[in-house]
Amino acid sequence: MNRYKSGLAHSVGLMTLWQPRFYMTLPDNLYATLNYIHMNPVKKGLCDTPFEYSWSSARKLWPLDPLP
């Protein structure tokens, strides 16, 4: 990965293109996190409810894996 990232940064002419490290953390409450994601288009004024937003999983048009 380091070689790939270095090569890509060099090919576009930048010395630093990537952040040094990426840390992934899992949320404590997955349902609260999903609700937060569903409410983002509502907060932005794109729709009145999460179910109205075409690209939202809140519409339940796509099968989702069950939460663990």
C-alpha positions as CSV (number, residue, x, y, z in Angstrom):
1,M,0.0,0.0,0.0
2,N,2.9,2.3,0.8
3,R,4.4,1.9,-2.6
4,Y,1.1,2.5,-4.3
5,K,0.4,5.6,-2.4
6,S,3.9,7.0,-2.9
7,G,3.8,6.2,-6.6
8,L,0.4,7.9,-7.1
9,A,1.5,11.0,-5.1
10,H,4.7,11.2,-7.2
11,S,2.7,10.8,-10.5
12,V,0.4,13.7,-9.7
13,G,3.4,15.8,-8.6
14,L,2.7,16.1,-4.9
15,M,5.0,15.2,-2.1
16,T,2.1,14.6,0.3
17,L,-1.2,13.3,-0.9
18,W,-2.4,10.9,1.8
19,Q,-3.0,11.2,5.5
20,P,-0.4,9.3,7.5
21,R,-2.8,6.8,9.2
22,F,-6.4,5.8,9.0
23,Y,-8.1,4.7,12.2
24,M,-11.5,3.0,12.0
25,T,-13.7,2.8,15.1
26,L,-17.0,1.0,15.4
27,P,-19.8,3.0,16.9
28,D,-21.3,1.8,20.3
29,N,-24.9,2.1,19.1
30,L,-25.3,1.0,15.5
31,Y,-29.0,1.9,15.4
32,A,-28.3,5.5,16.6
33,T,-25.6,5.7,13.9
34,L,-27.9,4.4,11.2
35,N,-30.6,6.9,12.3
36,Y,-28.0,9.7,12.1
37,I,-27.2,8.7,8.5
38,H,-30.8,8.5,7.6
39,M,-31.5,12.0,9.0
40,N,-28.7,13.7,7.1
41,P,-30.8,14.5,4.0
42,V,-33.6,15.8,6.2
43,K,-31.2,18.1,8.1
44,K,-29.9,19.4,4.7
45,G,-33.5,20.2,3.6
46,L,-33.5,17.7,0.7
47,C,-36.6,16.0,2.0
48,D,-39.1,16.1,4.9
49,T,-38.6,12.5,6.1
50,P,-35.7,10.0,5.5
51,F,-38.2,7.8,3.6
52,E,-38.7,10.4,0.9
53,Y,-35.0,10.6,0.0
54,S,-34.4,8.5,-3.1
55,W,-30.9,7.2,-2.1
56,S,-31.7,6.4,1.5
57,S,-31.7,2.8,2.9
58,A,-34.5,4.1,5.2
59,R,-36.8,3.3,2.2
60,K,-36.0,-0.4,2.7
61,L,-35.8,-0.9,-1.1
62,W,-32.4,-2.7,-0.8
63,P,-31.9,-5.8,1.3
64,L,-29.5,-5.0,4.1
65,D,-27.5,-7.5,6.2
66,P,-28.9,-7.8,9.7
67,L,-27.0,-6.0,12.4
68,P,-24.9,-8.3,14.5
